[in-house]
Amino acid sequence: MERVHVVTHNGAWAYRIEGNTRVSATFDTQSAAIAAAKPVAVNRQTELVIHRPNGQIRDAESYGHDPCPPRDKD
């Protein structure tokens, strides 16, 4: 499964599909990069991973095959 990552790139924000060496597109703001990356993750039915400027993972959203789905509490 190739996740979609929102990362910093040369002073800007970008999204990159896991496994690719190059970013797919760059943006001025993180929110613009997230808005562009979300439909890509939804279309690929994969996970969107949002990173902080220092590279740490800030958040992740799954749009399809979740490797760790929540358990029912019934």
C-alpha positions as CSV (number, residue, x, y, z in Angstrom):
1,M,0.0,0.0,0.0
2,E,1.5,3.3,-1.1
3,R,0.6,6.0,1.5
4,V,0.4,9.7,0.5
5,H,2.7,11.9,2.7
6,V,2.4,15.7,3.2
7,V,5.9,17.0,3.8
8,T,8.1,20.1,3.6
9,H,10.2,20.4,0.5
10,N,12.6,23.2,-0.3
11,G,10.9,25.7,2.0
12,A,7.4,24.8,0.8
13,W,4.9,22.1,1.4
14,A,4.4,19.1,-0.9
15,Y,2.8,15.7,-1.1
16,R,4.6,12.6,-2.1
17,I,3.4,9.1,-2.8
18,E,5.3,6.6,-0.8
19,G,7.9,4.8,-3.0
20,N,8.4,7.8,-5.3
21,T,11.7,9.8,-5.0
22,R,10.1,13.0,-6.2
23,V,7.2,15.0,-4.8
24,S,4.0,15.2,-6.9
25,A,3.3,18.9,-6.3
26,T,4.4,21.8,-4.1
27,F,2.3,24.4,-2.3
28,D,2.8,27.6,-0.3
29,T,0.9,26.2,2.8
30,Q,0.4,22.9,4.5
31,S,-3.4,23.3,4.3
32,A,-3.1,23.6,0.5
33,A,-0.9,20.5,0.3
34,I,-3.4,18.6,2.5
35,A,-6.4,19.7,0.3
36,A,-4.6,18.5,-2.8
37,A,-3.3,15.2,-1.3
38,K,-6.6,14.1,0.2
39,P,-8.4,13.3,-3.1
40,V,-5.3,11.4,-4.2
41,A,-5.4,9.2,-1.0
42,V,-9.2,8.7,-1.4
43,N,-8.8,7.7,-5.0
44,R,-6.0,5.2,-4.1
45,Q,-7.9,4.0,-1.1
46,T,-4.9,4.5,1.1
47,E,-3.6,6.5,4.1
48,L,-2.9,10.2,4.2
49,V,0.1,10.9,6.5
50,I,0.6,14.6,7.5
51,H,4.0,15.5,8.8
52,R,5.2,18.4,11.0
53,P,7.9,20.8,9.6
54,N,10.5,18.7,11.6
55,G,9.4,15.5,9.9
56,Q,7.4,14.0,12.8
57,I,4.0,12.6,12.0
58,R,1.3,15.0,13.0
59,D,-1.8,13.1,11.9
60,A,-2.9,10.3,9.7
61,E,-6.2,9.5,8.0
62,S,-7.2,6.3,6.4
63,Y,-9.3,6.2,3.3
64,G,-9.8,2.6,2.5
65,H,-7.8,-0.4,3.6
66,D,-7.0,0.5,7.2
67,P,-4.2,-1.8,8.5
68,C,-5.4,-1.2,12.1
69,P,-9.2,-0.8,12.0
70,P,-10.9,0.1,15.3
71,R,-12.5,-2.7,17.3
72,D,-16.2,-2.7,18.1
73,K,-16.8,-2.2,21.8
74,D,-20.1,-4.2,21.9
